[in-house]
Amino acid sequence: MEKLNRMAVFATVVSEGSLAAAARRLGMSPSAVSQHLRALEQAVGVPLLHRSTRKLTLSEAGAAFYPGCEAMLNHALEAEKRLAEMRDTLSGELRISATVGIGGQPLCSALSPLLQQNPGLKLRIIATDNVLDMIEHRIDIALRFSRQLSDANIIAHPLAEWPMVICAAPAYLSRYGVPETPQALSTHRWIHGHRTHRHIDFHHPREGALTLRLAEGQVVSDSMNVMRAFTVAGMGLSLQPLQEIQEELHSGQLMVLLPEWRASSLKLTALTLERVLPEKSQQALRALRDYFSKNHRVVLADMG
């Protein structure tokens, strides 16, 4: 590697025409440039430059050697330029993984303006409820819900925190009755998710915390959309993010039960592998934060 560095110094000296000019361009002292040249000539075994007090000229060997050194330096500078463009401009491919629910309209609404403003930016969205290995799939940003980070090298960027409410379909409530107390929830049928399987921790602003053991459900899924579909079909109670069931609440397909008793909030987090991010990842994170902060502030009072 040191020899390659000296070849770059040699090419710069030739292109600049003097040791002093090369030293200024390289941010080195003229003596340091001279030392690099002497070491390179010793390594290749032939003189590369003829030096006089007024000018430098290439030796026959130097003239043969210079084009290769110049090409090497130009390729290195071009590679550095391309890397800087990738880092500082919004171009190339941005790979985002998200759950099926988030990967649809929310990401479209959040990131469409960014794409319209930057035609050179390409977005690849991998919509899956499975947790993907970010390195293996070359994921720039992973959007995940309420996950413990198993890798200390992954950086978490909080995006939103959504209240979770207990809901059921009117058809289910007419068949099995409306639970009036949190204790009554344990006697009902439940549609379980990975966070609600058999136990749920509830909290009331005045009455404190309560942990309930629930009856085993007929349906268990790690997909909130699947749980919601079975809940609307009257198959049982489930916990749902409040802002994601607004349409079902307004249409009467679902009803919120015991609204003051809340389970742990659902936290949406953007994960990255690096703390210092390319410009396109920074801009995408900013767009996601802006979107979720403006469009997902839903509270029970909003249901009118």
TAMOGI-V469391 format. One record per residue. N is the residue number from 1. OMEGA is omega in radians with two decimals (NA if undefined). NEAR is the number of other C-alpha atoms within 10 Angstrom. D_LAST is the distance of its C-alpha to the last C-alpha in Angstrom with 1 decimal. Layout:
N;OMEGA;NEAR;D_LAST
N;OMEGA;NEAR;D_LAST
This chain:
1;3.13;6;69.9
2;3.12;10;72.1
3;3.10;13;74.4
4;3.11;13;71.5
5;3.13;12;70.6
6;3.06;20;74.2
7;3.10;23;74.2
8;3.09;21;71.2
9;3.12;24;73.2
10;-3.14;29;76.2
11;3.14;23;74.3
12;3.10;23;72.8
13;-3.12;23;76.2
14;-3.09;20;77.6
15;-3.12;13;74.8
16;3.06;15;74.9
17;3.12;14;78.7
18;3.11;17;79.3
19;-3.09;24;78.5
20;-3.14;17;77.2
21;3.10;16;74.7
22;3.14;22;73.6
23;3.12;20;73.1
24;-3.12;12;70.9
25;-3.08;12;68.7
26;-3.10;15;68.5
27;-3.13;10;68.0
28;3.03;13;71.2
29;3.09;13;74.6
30;3.14;17;77.5
31;3.12;12;79.3
32;3.08;12;76.5
33;-3.14;21;76.5
34;3.13;17;80.3
35;3.09;12;80.0
36;-3.14;20;77.6
37;3.13;21;80.0
38;-3.14;16;83.0
39;3.12;14;81.1
40;3.13;22;80.1
41;3.07;18;83.7
42;-3.11;12;85.0
43;-3.11;10;82.5
44;3.02;12;83.4
45;3.12;9;87.1
46;3.05;13;87.8
47;-3.13;16;87.5
48;-3.11;23;84.6
49;2.95;20;85.2
50;-3.07;12;88.3
51;2.97;12;87.8
52;-3.11;8;89.7
53;-3.05;5;89.1
54;-3.07;6;87.7
55;3.06;10;85.9
56;3.04;15;84.8
57;3.14;15;85.8
58;2.96;16;84.9
59;3.10;15;87.6
60;3.12;13;88.2
61;3.12;13;86.2
62;3.12;20;83.5
63;3.11;14;83.3
64;-3.06;12;82.8
65;-2.99;17;80.3
66;-3.09;20;78.1
67;3.12;12;76.4
68;3.12;13;74.9
69;3.12;20;73.8
70;3.14;19;72.3
71;3.11;13;70.4
72;-3.13;16;69.1
73;3.14;20;67.9
74;3.10;14;66.2
75;3.14;12;64.4
76;3.13;13;63.2
77;3.12;12;62.0
78;3.09;12;60.3
79;3.11;12;58.5
80;3.12;12;57.4
81;3.12;12;56.1
82;3.13;12;54.1
83;3.11;13;52.6
84;3.12;12;51.7
85;3.10;15;50.0
86;-3.10;16;48.0
87;-2.93;15;47.0
88;-3.13;13;46.3
89;-3.14;16;45.1
90;3.13;24;42.2
91;-3.10;18;44.3
92;-3.04;14;45.1
93;3.02;14;42.9
94;-3.06;18;39.9
95;-3.12;18;39.1
96;3.00;25;35.7
97;-3.10;27;34.8
98;3.03;23;31.2
99;-3.11;20;29.4
100;-3.11;16;28.8
101;-3.13;16;25.1
102;-3.06;17;25.5
103;3.13;18;28.6
104;-3.05;13;26.9
105;-3.14;10;24.3
106;-3.14;14;23.6
107;3.10;18;27.4
108;-3.12;13;27.8
109;-3.07;14;25.3
110;-2.94;20;26.6
111;3.13;18;30.3
112;3.11;13;30.9
113;3.14;11;31.4
114;3.13;16;33.9
115;3.14;17;35.8
116;-3.13;10;35.9
117;-3.07;10;37.4
118;-3.08;14;39.9
119;3.14;11;41.6
120;-3.12;13;43.9
121;3.09;16;41.2
122;-3.09;14;40.7
123;3.03;15;37.8
124;-3.13;11;38.3
125;3.09;19;35.2
126;-3.07;17;36.1
127;-3.14;16;33.0
128;3.07;15;33.7
129;3.06;18;32.3
130;3.08;13;35.8
131;-3.09;13;36.8
132;3.01;15;39.5
133;-3.03;10;42.4
134;-3.14;18;41.8
135;-3.11;9;45.5
136;-3.08;7;46.6
137;3.10;12;44.0
138;-3.12;14;44.3
139;3.07;20;40.6
140;-3.14;21;39.8
141;3.07;25;36.2
142;3.10;23;34.7
143;-3.06;21;30.9
144;-3.12;22;30.4
145;2.89;16;28.0
146;3.13;13;28.9
147;2.96;11;32.6
148;-3.12;7;35.5
149;-3.14;11;37.9
150;-3.11;7;41.2
151;-3.11;8;43.1
152;-3.12;8;43.6
153;3.14;11;44.4
154;-3.12;14;40.9
155;-3.13;16;38.8
156;3.10;20;35.1
157;-3.12;16;32.7
158;3.14;15;29.2
159;-3.07;19;26.5
160;3.05;19;23.1
161;-2.98;19;21.9
162;3.10;19;18.8
163;3.08;19;17.2
164;-3.11;20;18.1
165;3.08;24;16.2
166;-3.13;21;17.8
167;3.13;25;16.6
168;3.08;27;18.3
169;3.08;24;18.4
170;-3.14;19;18.2
171;3.11;17;21.8
172;-3.09;20;22.8
173;3.10;16;21.2
174;-3.13;10;22.8
175;-3.00;9;26.1
176;3.11;13;26.1
177;-3.12;11;23.8
178;3.09;16;20.7
179;-3.09;15;21.9
180;-3.14;10;21.3
181;3.11;11;23.1
182;3.13;14;23.7
183;-3.14;13;27.3
184;-3.14;12;26.4
185;-3.07;20;25.2
186;-3.13;18;28.8
187;-3.06;12;29.7
188;3.05;19;27.3
189;-3.11;20;28.0
190;2.95;26;26.8
191;-2.95;24;26.8
192;2.93;26;28.3
193;-3.10;20;28.4
194;3.14;11;31.0
195;-3.01;15;29.0
196;-3.04;18;28.1
197;3.03;17;31.4
198;-3.14;16;32.3
199;3.02;15;31.0
200;3.03;18;27.7
201;3.11;14;27.4
202;3.08;16;24.3
203;3.10;16;23.5
204;-3.06;14;21.7
205;-3.13;9;21.4
206;-3.03;8;23.5
207;3.04;9;25.3
208;-3.01;9;26.6
209;3.13;13;27.5
210;3.06;15;28.2
211;-3.12;13;29.9
212;2.98;15;29.6
213;-3.02;15;32.1
214;3.07;20;30.5
215;3.12;17;32.2
216;-3.10;16;33.7
217;3.07;17;31.6
218;-3.07;11;32.9
219;3.04;16;31.2
220;-3.13;16;31.5
221;3.02;14;30.7
222;3.10;14;30.5
223;3.12;17;28.2
224;3.12;20;24.5
225;3.10;14;24.3
226;3.12;14;26.7
227;-3.12;24;24.9
228;-3.13;26;21.6
229;-3.14;11;23.6
230;3.08;17;25.2
231;3.10;26;22.0
232;-3.14;22;20.5
233;3.09;16;23.9
234;-3.08;20;23.5
235;3.12;21;26.3
236;3.07;25;24.7
237;3.02;27;22.3
238;2.99;23;21.9
239;-3.11;25;20.6
240;3.02;25;18.6
241;-3.03;20;17.6
242;-3.04;22;13.8
243;-3.10;18;13.9
244;-3.12;17;16.1
245;-3.12;18;14.1
246;-3.13;16;11.0
247;-3.14;12;12.7
248;3.11;14;13.6
249;-3.12;17;10.3
250;-3.13;12;8.8
251;-3.13;10;12.3
252;3.11;12;12.6
253;3.13;18;15.6
254;3.06;25;14.5
255;3.08;20;12.9
256;3.14;18;12.7
257;3.09;18;15.5
258;-2.96;17;16.4
259;-3.12;13;13.8
260;3.08;16;16.1
261;-3.07;21;19.0
262;2.97;20;19.3
263;3.12;22;22.2
264;-3.13;16;23.9
265;3.06;16;22.0
266;-3.06;18;23.0
267;3.07;16;25.1
268;-3.07;20;26.0
269;3.00;20;29.5
270;-3.11;22;31.9
271;3.05;23;35.4
272;3.14;22;38.6
273;-3.09;19;42.3
274;3.07;13;43.3
275;3.06;12;42.2
276;-2.97;10;43.8
277;2.99;15;42.2
278;-3.08;18;43.4
279;-3.10;16;41.7
280;3.09;22;39.8
281;3.10;19;38.3
282;-3.13;14;37.4
283;3.12;16;35.7
284;3.09;19;33.8
285;3.13;22;32.5
286;3.13;14;31.5
287;3.12;19;29.6
288;3.11;19;27.8
289;-3.12;17;26.9
290;-3.10;13;25.6
291;-3.06;18;23.5
292;3.11;17;21.8
293;-3.10;13;21.4
294;-2.95;8;19.6
295;-3.08;12;17.6
296;3.04;14;16.6
297;-3.07;14;14.9
298;3.08;15;11.7
299;-3.06;11;10.3
300;-3.12;14;8.2
301;-3.10;6;6.1
302;-3.05;9;5.3
303;2.98;10;3.8
304;NA;5;0.0
